[in-house]
Amino acid sequence: MEINTILSGDVRSVLPALGDNSIDCCITSPPYWGLRDYGHTEQIGLEKTPFEYIKNLLVVFLEVFRILKPTGTLWLNLGDSYIGGGRAGKSGHAATNGIEQFRIDRGLNYGQPTGKIEGLKPKDLAGIPWRVAFALQMAGYYLRQDIIWNKPNPMPESVTDRCTKSHEYMFLFSKGRKYYFDYKAIQTDTKGNEWDKRARIGRKCFPTDKINGIRATGYYPKANKRSVWTVNNRPYHAAHFATYPPELIIDCIKAGCPQNGIILDPFFGAGTTGVVARKLGRNFIGVEINPAYVKIAEARLQQELGIFL
């Protein structure tokens, strides 16, 4: 199996050619439902309903499940969508080409179908991240954690009947009950408490010690990473489509893939996963349906890493 490469084609056709139990980790962010047209007739994300979208993602991630090693993990970044209502644009005039003006203002280029969707109403939050998470759980994955990606610089929204959205989800799934997870690689320093003060003077807590009235059973100078990750949006300048920032997936790679292991990104886009993987001493396999985006990723890998594909 060739590594550090981009496989061009529909992920649903490409993945069956990869061997069973051959990948250490999968880190990816699929196209979100009903937000952007990425320029390919077979793309995922433009389905008429979120349920069709989830079904297509399930096909992909069942293949990923097969490809993952028994100790493998899947780190899945997904944002949510609102059910469109076919309303007028911000200016009060109907938007052109069926795209509402507020979507254009947000850099989105696709208008959702406005027909009825069973169980959902116009303006409903679709709840797609959790619907996908539960579908994968039912299909055999272990749903281990929901991580909140907190965005200090979210995309502005002109809404007046809800808050501006400033978070997305990063779900951690595993193939088996026991799996590779290097928690020490992503631990953080303790600070700002009595526990930390004792670390500075090198004192260990003994069973008779009490801190804030709680009996201490040992001292840990490091803390486990918490489940809210604060990372600024930082899109790649050469891509006119959404990319997650490299900083978001650094700890996914450190914790989820051993050195020299192989990371799969079935929605490779601008190649962020590949770039960060190589910088951290891991290998990658990317899959991308749009040839134009493959060229963008190849140019980026060449520019940042000196890798010629």
C-alpha positions in Angstrom: 0.0 0.0 0.0 1.5 3.3 -1.1 1.6 6.0 1.6 2.0 9.8 1.6 -0.2 10.0 -1.4 -3.5 11.4 -2.6 -6.0 9.0 -4.2 -8.3 10.9 -6.7 -11.9 9.7 -6.9 -15.1 9.2 -5.1 -14.3 8.0 -1.6 -17.0 5.3 -1.9 -15.2 3.8 -4.9 -11.6 4.3 -3.6 -11.8 2.9 -0.1 -12.8 -0.6 -1.1 -9.4 -1.1 -2.7 -7.6 -0.5 0.7 -6.8 -3.5 2.8 -8.4 -4.6 6.0 -6.9 -3.5 9.3 -4.3 -1.4 7.5 -4.7 2.1 8.9 -3.9 3.4 12.4 -6.1 6.4 12.5 -8.7 8.4 10.5 -8.9 12.2 10.9 -11.4 14.0 8.7 -14.0 16.6 8.1 -16.6 15.7 5.5 -18.5 18.4 3.6 -21.3 19.7 5.8 -24.9 19.1 4.6 -26.5 21.7 2.5 -23.9 24.5 2.8 -21.5 24.4 -0.2 -21.3 23.1 -3.7 -17.8 21.7 -4.1 -18.2 21.3 -7.9 -18.6 17.5 -8.4 -21.8 15.7 -9.4 -21.1 12.8 -7.0 -20.2 14.9 -4.0 -21.5 14.2 -0.6 -23.3 17.1 1.1 -26.0 18.2 -1.5 -28.5 15.5 -0.6 -32.2 16.5 -0.5 -32.5 15.6 3.2 -30.1 15.2 6.1 -31.1 11.6 6.4 -29.8 10.9 2.9 -26.6 12.7 3.8 -26.2 10.6 6.9 -26.8 7.4 4.9 -24.0 8.3 2.5 -21.6 9.1 5.3 -22.4 5.8 6.9 -21.3 4.0 3.7 -18.0 5.8 3.9 -17.3 5.2 7.5 -18.3 1.6 7.4 -15.4 1.2 4.9 -13.2 3.2 7.3 -14.2 0.8 10.1 -13.0 -2.1 7.9 -9.7 -0.4 7.1 -8.9 0.7 10.6 -6.6 -1.6 12.7 -8.3 -3.2 15.7 -6.7 -0.5 17.9 -7.6 2.3 15.4 -9.6 5.5 16.1 -11.7 7.9 14.0 -11.6 11.7 14.8 -14.6 13.2 13.0 -15.1 17.0 12.8 -18.7 18.0 11.8 -20.7 21.2 11.9 -24.4 21.6 11.9 -26.9 23.1 9.5 -30.3 24.8 9.7 -33.2 23.7 7.6 -33.8 26.3 4.9 -37.0 28.1 4.6 -36.7 29.7 1.2 -37.0 33.1 2.7 -36.1 36.5 1.2 -32.5 37.8 1.5 -31.2 40.3 3.9 -32.2 43.2 1.7 -35.8 42.0 1.5 -35.4 40.8 -2.1 -35.5 37.2 -3.1 -32.0 35.8 -3.6 -30.9 34.8 -7.1 -30.4 31.2 -8.2 -32.4 30.0 -5.2 -29.6 31.0 -2.7 -30.7 33.2 0.2 -28.7 36.4 0.6 -27.7 35.6 4.2 -25.9 32.5 2.9 -24.0 34.5 0.3 -23.0 36.9 3.1 -21.5 33.9 4.9 -19.5 32.7 1.9 -21.9 29.8 1.2 -22.8 29.0 -2.4 -25.6 26.5 -2.1 -29.3 26.9 -1.3 -31.0 23.9 0.3 -34.1 22.4 -1.2 -37.2 24.1 0.3 -39.5 21.1 0.2 -40.9 19.5 3.4 -38.5 17.2 5.3 -40.2 14.7 7.5 -39.8 15.5 11.2 -38.1 18.8 10.5 -39.4 22.3 10.0 -37.9 25.4 8.4 -35.4 27.1 10.7 -34.9 23.9 12.7 -31.3 23.1 13.7 -30.8 19.7 11.9 -28.7 18.2 14.7 -26.6 16.5 12.1 -23.4 15.9 14.1 -25.2 13.9 16.8 -27.3 12.1 14.2 -24.2 11.0 12.5 -22.5 10.1 15.8 -25.4 7.9 16.8 -25.6 6.2 13.4 -21.9 5.3 13.6 -22.4 4.1 17.2 -25.2 1.8 16.1 -23.1 0.5 13.2 -20.4 -0.7 15.5 -18.1 2.1 16.4 -17.5 3.0 20.1 -18.5 6.6 20.6 -15.8 7.6 23.1 -16.1 11.4 23.4 -17.6 14.6 22.0 -15.0 17.3 21.9 -16.1 20.9 21.6 -14.1 23.0 19.2 -14.5 26.5 20.6 -13.9 29.2 18.0 -12.8 32.6 19.4 -13.1 34.1 15.9 -16.4 32.6 14.6 -17.9 33.6 11.3 -20.2 36.6 11.9 -23.9 36.0 11.6 -26.6 38.7 11.2 -29.3 36.6 13.0 -31.5 38.3 15.6 -33.4 35.3 17.0 -30.5 33.2 18.2 -26.9 33.4 19.3 -24.0 33.5 16.8 -22.6 29.9 16.6 -19.0 29.7 17.8 -18.4 25.9 18.1 -18.3 22.7 16.3 -17.8 19.0 17.3 -14.9 16.7 17.0 -16.0 13.2 17.8 -13.6 10.5 18.9 -14.6 7.0 17.9 -12.8 3.7 18.3 -13.0 0.5 16.5 -12.6 -1.6 19.6 -13.1 -1.4 23.3 -9.3 -1.1 23.7 -7.5 1.2 21.3 -4.4 3.3 20.8 -4.6 6.6 22.8 -1.5 8.3 24.0 -3.0 10.5 26.7 0.4 11.6 28.0 1.3 13.1 24.6 -1.5 15.7 24.9 -1.4 16.4 28.7 -1.3 20.0 29.8 0.5 21.7 32.6 -1.4 22.3 35.8 -1.6 25.9 36.9 -3.2 28.4 39.2 -3.9 26.1 42.1 -2.4 24.5 45.2 -1.6 21.4 43.3 0.5 23.5 40.9 2.3 25.3 43.8 3.5 22.0 45.2 4.8 21.0 41.8 7.0 24.0 41.7 8.7 23.1 45.0 8.8 19.4 44.1 6.7 18.3 47.0 4.6 15.1 46.6 1.2 14.8 48.3 0.9 12.1 50.9 -2.3 10.2 51.8 -2.7 12.4 54.9 -2.5 15.7 52.9 -5.6 17.7 52.2 -6.1 20.2 49.5 -9.2 22.4 49.7 -10.6 20.0 52.2 -10.2 17.0 49.9 -7.8 14.2 50.9 -5.0 13.9 48.3 -3.9 10.4 47.2 -0.9 11.5 45.0 0.4 14.3 43.0 0.2 14.8 39.3 2.2 17.7 37.8 0.4 17.2 34.5 -3.4 17.3 33.8 -5.3 15.3 31.2 -6.4 17.4 28.2 -9.9 18.6 28.6 -12.8 18.2 26.2 -13.1 21.9 25.1 -10.5 22.9 22.6 -10.0 26.6 21.9 -8.6 27.0 18.4 -9.0 30.0 16.0 -10.3 29.5 12.5 -7.4 29.8 10.1 -8.5 28.8 6.5 -5.8 27.9 4.0 -5.3 30.9 1.7 -5.3 29.0 -1.6 -8.6 27.2 -0.9 -11.9 28.7 -1.6 -13.6 26.1 0.5 -13.7 25.3 4.2 -10.6 23.9 5.9 -10.0 23.1 9.5 -7.0 24.8 11.1 -3.8 22.7 11.5 -3.9 23.4 15.3 -7.2 21.6 15.6 -5.8 18.2 14.7 -2.3 18.3 16.2 -3.5 16.6 19.4 -5.7 14.2 17.5 -2.6 13.0 15.7 -0.4 12.9 18.8 -2.9 10.9 20.8 -4.5 8.8 18.1 -1.6 7.6 15.9 1.8 6.2 16.8 5.0 7.5 15.2 5.4 6.3 11.6 1.8 5.2 11.7 -0.7 5.8 8.9 -3.5 8.4 9.0 -6.4 8.3 6.5 -8.3 11.4 5.5 -11.1 10.4 3.1 -12.1 14.0 2.5 -8.6 15.4 1.9 -9.5 18.9 0.5 -6.5 21.2 0.8 -4.4 18.6 2.5 -4.3 19.9 6.1 -4.3 16.4 7.6 -1.4 15.3 5.4 0.7 18.4 6.1 0.3 18.1 9.9 0.8 14.3 9.9 4.1 14.5 8.1 5.3 17.4 10.4 4.6 15.1 13.4 6.3 12.0 12.0 3.2 10.2 10.7 2.3 9.0 7.2 -1.0 9.8 5.4 -3.3 8.6 2.7 -5.7 11.2 1.3 -8.8 10.7 -0.8 -10.3 13.6 -2.8 -13.1 13.6 -5.4 -12.3 16.9 -7.1 -9.2 17.0 -9.3 -8.9 20.7 -8.8 -8.6 20.3 -5.1 -6.1 17.5 -5.6 -3.8 20.0 -7.4 -4.2 22.5 -4.5 -3.2 19.8 -2.0 -0.3 18.6 -4.1 1.0 22.2 -4.4 0.6 22.7 -0.6 2.5 19.5 0.2 5.3 20.5 -2.2 5.5 24.1 -0.8 5.3 23.2 2.9 7.0 19.8 3.0 8.9 19.4 -0.2 6.8 16.4 -1.1 6.3 15.9 -4.8 3.3 13.7 -5.8 
